[in-house]
Every structure is written in C-alpha cells, then in structure tokens.
Amino acid sequence: MTNWIKLGKQILDGYKIEEIELNGRMFKFSPKQVKFISNFKDRFCLYSGGFGCGKSLALYVKLILHIQCFPGNRILLGRKTLADIERAILPDLFDLMPRNWYEHRVKDAVINIKNGSQIIMFGLDALQDGSLGDIKKAEQKVKSLNLGAYFIDQLEEIEYSVFEALNSRLRNNIPLVRQGNMTTNPANFWAYDYFKKNPRSRTNLIEGSMLDNKEYLPEDYLEDQLNHDERYVKRYVYGQWTPDVLTDKAVFAQEYINKFEDDKKSPIANEEGCEIWEHYRPELEYQIGVDPSEGIIDPSSISVVSSEGKKVAKYNGKIPIHAQIEKVKFLYAKYNQPLIIPEVNASGIALLEGIKDLKCYEREEIGYYSKLHSTKEKRLGWKTSHQSKQALIANFQDLLRKKFPVVYDESTIEELKTFVWSDSAKEKGAGAQRGFHDDDVMSTLLAFWGLNPTIPIVPKQINHFEERLKEIKKSRKPIKSYI
C-alpha cells in the first residue's frame, strides 16, 4: 500500500515517478510521462501531443498525486463543458481510484476525497460563451475558489482569458507550488506562443508522439493513423506543434503571411494609445476601417491604410464605445479626414451614432415597398453578412495577389495566421480559430475595401460592395472561385 504522505515529501525533493500502483494495477510510464508527472516545481505544465500518446493518463495520475499526497488540497478539473468531463474524463479517472477513496456528489459537481482534498468539476465554456450576464455569473463563481491546482484536458478549446482567470485563483495554502496542469492536441491557439514560440517563465512543455505509447496501442490502429495524409500524420501521430501543419482551413495563403513577417517592424510612435508606423503625408489618401465591440469580452480595432497600400496606424483595445469614438476621431483628424468604413453590426450602431457627421462609407440597400416596385436606400456603415464578408475577403485576396498590401503590425500578422474558413453561422463563413481574435483582421479588411493598386483613392464615398465585385470580375477570374 502506498504511503501517500511519504511519497509527497519525496516528490517535493525531486523524486521521479516512473511507475505506480493504482486500484490494483501497476502503471509504468514513458520518459515523457515521467517528466510531466514528476514536475511539481514549475507554475504551468502542458503536455502536448498526438492521439494516443499517453498525455491523458499522465494528467489523471498527476491529479491523483496532488489530492492523495497533499491532504486538504483543492483542485479544479476543467474541460469545455461539464458533460465532456462526465463523458470523457470521469470513467478513466474512477478506473484509477478505489471506490473507498472518494464520494462523488453529482448534483454539486464535486468529488470529496476521504483525506480532506476535493475535486471541483467545472465546464469552462461558462466563462467564455453565452450572454454577458451568464459569463459574469460564472466569473463570480470562480472568484470564490481557493485552489491549489487546476487540471484542464484539451486546452485548445479554452480561451486565454479563462486561463488567466484560473491563475488568479491559485491561492490555497498548501506545501507545494500551486500549479496549472494541462493537455492539448497541437493546435494554432494562444498556448503555442505562451509555451513554445515565446515560452514564459516557469512553464514546462512536454511534446509527445503516438509512437511513445505504441506498445499499448493496437497495431491496426497505429497502421490506420499512419495512412492519413502527411499533415494529419505530422500533427496527430508525431505530435508536431508547428504553424505549417496546424490547419488546412487558412483563409490567407502562407506565402503572403511570410511576406508580412519579413516586413514587420515596431511602430515609430504611440499617440493617444494608437500605434503609428507612418505619419500623415499630404500627397497620399487614406481610409479607416473600424471593427467595434462593447469593450468587455472582445477588443475593438481601428486600422488606417494609405493609397500606397500600407497599414500606417492602428488602435486595438478593450474600451467602451464612447472611448472608441474618440480614437476614431483622433485618427480621422491626424490623417486629414479620410473615409471611415465602420462595421455597424451590433455595437457598431452605437459607434456610428458618434461619428455619423464624419466622412463615413455609404452602402446601398434595396427596400421593397410592393411586389412591383422597389427602391434603393443609402445607409451609413458596413453591414457584415455572409456575402459581404466573402466580398471583403475576396477583395483583400485580390490585392495580395497584386502584392499591394503592406502590414508592419505583428499582432495583425498573427491574427491573419489564425483566420480560417468556418461553418459557424456566427462567423459568417470565416473567423478566428478558437481562442484567438480577428478584430485586427476585420478592421484591416474594411480599411482596404475599394482600394486599387493603380488608382489613388479619391475623396468620395465608395458604393456598395457589389460594384467592387464587378471590378474584380473584369480584372481576373470570376469571384465565385474565391467565395
């Protein structure tokens, strides 16, 4: 029988857990599992890997060590939904734990351990999806927790704001480092930068392959997985976590992203919170694209582009609508009153009210007054629909092929990498991958609307997007090949 208190002291002294007996079964671990399970020093431990590499078992075993070796510990066990925990995690976890160890209170979503430790199960979608009111209720619930650690399976489904919220709850008084322990499949989301590209202090990343665990996998299963296409095998069999294998749904081709990467540079100035790459030049014309937000969950974004095709200024931040209006007015004055193209879905209506006296883009809408007669009405602002979003994308793709846009801004370039085709009705055909934002992408696409590499912008309002579609059709392939 394991002496858990003694094992806990050994772990804190650096003992490596290479095998352990749980519920009458002996488990021997691979070197990568040992490295993850035995790390009780780093603040954040992430096990990334392909299918069947053993990362889930390592997560559950480490959770058991936290609750058994350190009595009175309080752990949050999270996944996107509570149903995911009950369906995918609990059967395997309970298979490792003798029944006399715990009491599972299903209604309260807690598992009380006989030694005074507790596992709190939490569907993390409550902190990132749904109405603003529901999110605030979930935030209040999390704020009441004092945790010694949290364990998250499939981190790729969780937004960075949730990760930050949980970190603020790591304050339980226990004799070990309070930790966040997580698993993920290789995915293009915020943790790639946080743990691999630009690893933060006190982070530990373990990358596993299906081949690490092949002796425990059916031979025909491994053979079947190796018969998929190269991108799939690299990502889900070998567990490679590199941007070039992460998605085949990217809206913008990698060759253009690479060009932007070569051009990127720091702004030359920061004025009223706005980043400036080029000051106003009187021989050029400008346009401003605005992707507004309520300023609570998503940031707002403002982009300024010149008739040379350069993104010369931007603002991005979580501020209320009245403050966004002031940022637009500042950039409007700085760049000599250019055309503003604001999105007017949802919160954009309130923003439009504050800038309607400025030079704003006009769209045309058809109003049907009878079965025989209709009329065209002019309205301010860009109304995003599935069709108009495809038009924005097609316009920017066409400009990319003509080597016209120049983007210096690193955050915009990063968003372009994770802007993907989507079946989600909310994203209207394309949007940011889970855990990312596309605010800078959208304001950039709006700012480039109507620009022509060979014809300078004239200071007049551009008509509805259908006119631009006609121009693209005349100059190259039919636009339907891009929508």
N, C-alpha and C positions, 0 to 999 in steps of 0.2 A: 504494500500500500504506500502510495506516495506521501511523503511528509511535505505538504504544500508550503508551510511557513519556512521550513529549511530551504526548500527549492527557491523560494522567493529571495532569500538572502544570497544564495549562490548566483542567481540571475543578476542581482544588483552588483555583484563582484565580477561579472563578466563571463559567467558560465554559459557555454553553448549548448542549446537544446538540440541534440542530434536524433534523439528518439524519446518516446514517452508512451506509457500505457494509459489508455483511456477506455473506460467502460468494458474492460476485459480484453481489449485489442491492443497490440503493440504497433506503433506507427514509427517508421524510420523516414527521415527527411532528407531531401536533396540538399546540396550545399547552398543553393539559393533560398530554399525554405528555411534552412538553419539561420542564414544571415538575417532574414526578415523576422522570424520568430524570436530570436535571441536579442534583438535590438531594443533595449529599454532605456537608451541614452538619448537618442535623437527626438526632437519635438514632433516631427512628422515622418511617418514611414509609409511609402507607397510601393505596392507590388504590382508591376505592370507586366502583362504577358498574353500570349495567345491562349486559345481554348485548351483546356485540359492540362495546363502547366503546373497545377497544384497550388495556385495562389489562394483559392477559396479555403482549402483545408488549412493552409498556413494562417489565414486570418482567423478562423474559428479556434484553432489551437491557441493562438496568442491571446484571444479574448478569454479563453478558459484560464490561462495563466494569470491574467490580470485579476479575475474575480476570485480564484482559489488561493493564489499565493499572497494576496493582499486583502485580507478581510475588511469589509466595510467600504470597499471600492464601489463607485457608482459609474456605470458605463452606459453610453448611448449607442444603440445598434441601429444604424440607419440604412435605408435604401430609398429609391424614388417614392415608392408607395408602401404603406403598411401591408397591403396584400402581397407585394413582392417578398417582403420579409417572411410572412406566414407560409407562402407557397414555396419559395426557393431556398430560404436560409434555415428556418427552424427545423425541418426534418433532418437535415445533415447535422445541425448543431446538437439536437437532442439525441442523435445517434452516438455522439461522443460523450454525453453526460449521463451518468447513472441517475435513475429516476428519483432516488432519495436525496439528491443534491439540492433540488430546486422545487419551487412552487410557481407554476405558470398561471398568472391571472390574466386570462384572455381579454376580459372586458376592459381592464385598465392598461393593457398592452405593456405589462411588466413581467419580469421573471425575477423572483426573490430567491437568493441563494441562502442556504442554511447558515453560512458563516457571516451573514450581515451584508454581503455585497448585493448589488441589484443591477439588472439589465433593463434599460428603458428602451422600448422599441418605438421608432419614430419614422413616419412617412415624410421624407424631406420635401416632397412636392408641395406640402402645405406652406413652405417658406418661399416658394418661387413661382407657383402657379395659382390661378384663381383670381378672385377680386382683391382689391387693395385691403378691404376690411378683413377678409379671411387671412391674408398674409400677416396683417398686424396682430391678429389673434394668435397665430402660430408663433410669431416673434415673441409675444408676451409669455407664451408657454415655455419657450426655450430660455428666456431670460431668468426664469425661476429655478433653473437647474444648476447644480454644482457638480461638475463632472470630474472624474479622474482620468477618463479617456473616452474617446469615441471610435467606433469601428464602422466604416462605410464600405459596402460592396457596390461595385460598378460606379465609381466616382465620375465617370464620363457623363452620367446623367444629371449631375449636380452642378449648380452654378457657383461661381466664386463667392458671391455674396453669402451663400449658405455656409460655405467653408469658413468664412470669416466669422459668421455668427456663432458657429460651434466653437471656434477657438476662444471666443470671449467667455465661454462657459467652463473652460478648463481651470477650475479653481478649487477642486476638492482637496482637502488636506490629507494626503497620503504620502508614504515614504518612498516615492519614486517619481520620475519625470512624468508629468501629465502629457499624454500623447494623443495624436490623431493617427489612426492606422487605417489604411485604405487599399482597395484593389481597383484595377482598371484594365480594360482591354485597350490596346493602342488606339487613340482617337485624337483628332485635331481639336483640342479644347484647352482651357486655361492652364491645366496642370502640366501640359507639355513645356510651357515656358517656365512654370514655377518649379518643377522638379528636374527638368532635363536641360533645356536650352540655356536658361539662366538660373541655375539652382540656388534657392535661397539658403540662408544659414540654417543649420540643424535640420536639414532634410536628408532623408535616406531613400534612394530609389533602387529597387531591385527589378531587373528585367528578365523575365523567364520565357522559355520556349516550350512548346509541346513536347519536344524531344527530351527535355529534362525529366519528364514524367512518363516516358514511353513504356517502361516496364509495367506500369499499372493501367495502360490503355489497351483495348482490344486491337489486334493487329490490323483487322479490316477497317477499323475506324481511322487509324493513322494513315493507312493507304488511301482511303477515300478523301481525307483532308488534303493530302499532298497532290491529289489530282485536280484541284481547283486551279484557277488562273494564278499567274505569278504574283499579282498584287495581293490576292487573298492569302496565298501561302506565306508571303513575307510578313503580313500583318497578323494573321490568326494562327499560323503554325509556328513560325520562328519568333513571333512577338516583336518584330522590329517596329520601333517607335520613331519614325522619321516622316516629315511632312509629305514626301513624294509618294508614300504608299497609303496615306490615310483616307483619301476619298477619291472616288471616280465621278463625283457629282459637282465638282467645282464649276462655277459659272464662268470664271475668267481663267484663261489658259496660263500655265506655269511660265511660259516664255515671257509674257508681259509682266508677271509678278517679279520675275528675275530682273527685268529691266528696271522696274521701280526700285528694287533692292539696291541696284548699282547706283541709282541716282539719289537715294535718300540722304538727308542731311539735317542737322539741327536748325531750328529757326534762328533768324538773326535778331529777333526782338520779341518781347512779350508785352503787349499793350492792352490794358484793361482785361487781362486774362485770356486774350486772344494771341495765338501763335502766328508770327509773321515771317514769311520766307522772302517776300519782295514787297517793298513799299510801292505806293501808287506811282504810275508812270503815265503822264498825260497823253502820250501817243497811243496808248492801249485802251481797249474797252474791257469791262469786267461783268461778271454775273455772280450772283449769290444763290446758293442752294441751301435750304433750311429743312432739317428733319427735327421737328419739335417733339417735346414729351412733357408729361406732367411734372418731371423733375424729381420723382421719388424712386421709381424702380429702374427706369432706363434713362440714360443721359440724352440730352439734346445735342444736335450737331449743326454747325454752320460752316459752309465751305465757300471760299471765294476763288474763282478761276479767272485767268486773263485770256485775251484773244490770242495769245501765243500758246494756249493750251496748258498753262502751268497753274497748279493749285498753289496760290500765293499766300493764303491765310486761312485760318480755321479757328473755331471755338468748339470745345466739347466739354460738357459737364452737367451734373445734376443740379439744376437751378429751377426755380419756379418760372411760370410763363412771363410774368412782368419783367423778370431779370433777363430772360431770353430776348424779349422785345428790345431791351436796352443794348444788348450785344449786337443784334441785327442793325440797330440804328447807328451804333458806333462804326461798324464795318461799312455800312451804307455811306456814311459821311466820309470815311477815310478813303474810299475808292470811288469818289466822285459820283455818287448816286446811281449805281448800276441797277440793272434789272434784278429783282428778287424773285426767286421761284420757290415758294414755301409749300410744303405738303399741308393740306388742310383737312386731312382725316382726323377725327377725334380732337386732341388737344390743339391741333393746328388751327381750328376755328377761333379759339381764344387768342392765339398769337396773331392771326390775320387781323383781328379787330384792332390790335395795337399798331399795325404797320400799313393799314389799308390806304393811308394817304401818301405812302411812298410809291415808287415805281414798281408795281407788282405784276407778275405774269397773269395773263388772262387766258382762260380756257373757254371753249365753246361747248355748250350742252344743248341737246335737242329737247324742246318741250312739246309734248303732244297735247293739243287742245281739242282735237276731234279726230275722227277716223280719216278725214280728208285733208286736214291742214296741220302743219307743224311749223314751229319757228325755232330759230337758233338764238340762244341766250348766252351772253358773256358773263362769266363769273371769275372772281379772283382766286388765284391759287391753283396748285396741282392736286387733283383728286386721284389718289392711288387706288387702282383696281387691278385685277389680274392682267388685263390687256394693257393698261398704261404702264404697269411695272415692266412687262415684257418689252414695251417700246423704249423705256429708259435703258434697259439692259442692252437691247439691240443697238441703240444709238451709241452707247459707250464702247461696245464691242467693235462697231464700225470705225470709231475714232482710234481705237487701239490698233486695228489693222493698218491704219494710215499713220501709225507712230506719232500721234498728235498729243495725247495727254502726258503730262509730266507731273508725278506726285513725289514730293520730298518727304512727306509725313509718315513716320514709321507706323503709327497706330492705324492709319488708313490702310497702309500696305498689309498689315497683319489682318485687318478685317476683310480685305479682298481675298485673302487666302482661305478664309472660312465661310465665304459667301457661296452657298450651294443651292442647287435646284431642290425644290421641296414640293411634296404633295399636300402640305398643310394649307388649309383654306385661309388661316390667319396670315400666312406669309405670302399669299397670292402668287405662288409659283416659284419663289426664291427667297432666301433669307439666311440669317446666320445659323451656323451649326449650334447645337445645344451647348449652352454655357458661354456663348460669345455674343457680341453685339454687332449690329450692322448700321449703326447711326451715321458713322463717318462715310460708309459706302453710299448710303442713300442720299446724304446731303451732297456728296461728290457727283453722283449720277445726275441729280437735279441741276447742279451748277453747270454741268457740261451739256445740258439739253439745248439743242438748237445751234451749237457751235459748228462752224465749218472751217476746216484747216486752211482753206484757200481764200475765204471771205471773212474780213474782220466783222466783229459784232457791230451792228448799228443800234443806236439807242432807241429801239422801239420794242413793243411787246411782241413776243412770238406767239403765233396762233396755236391751236390745239395740236396734240402730238400726231394726229393723222397726216398733217402736212409734212412733218419731218419723215414719217414713214414713206411717203411718196418720194421724197428726195433720195432716201436710201435705196429704194427700189430702182430708181433710174440709174444710180451710180454703180450698183453691184448686184449681187444675187438677190432673189426675192427674199423679203424679210421673213417669210414663213419658215425658212430654213433655220432661223435662229430662235423662233418662239416655240 
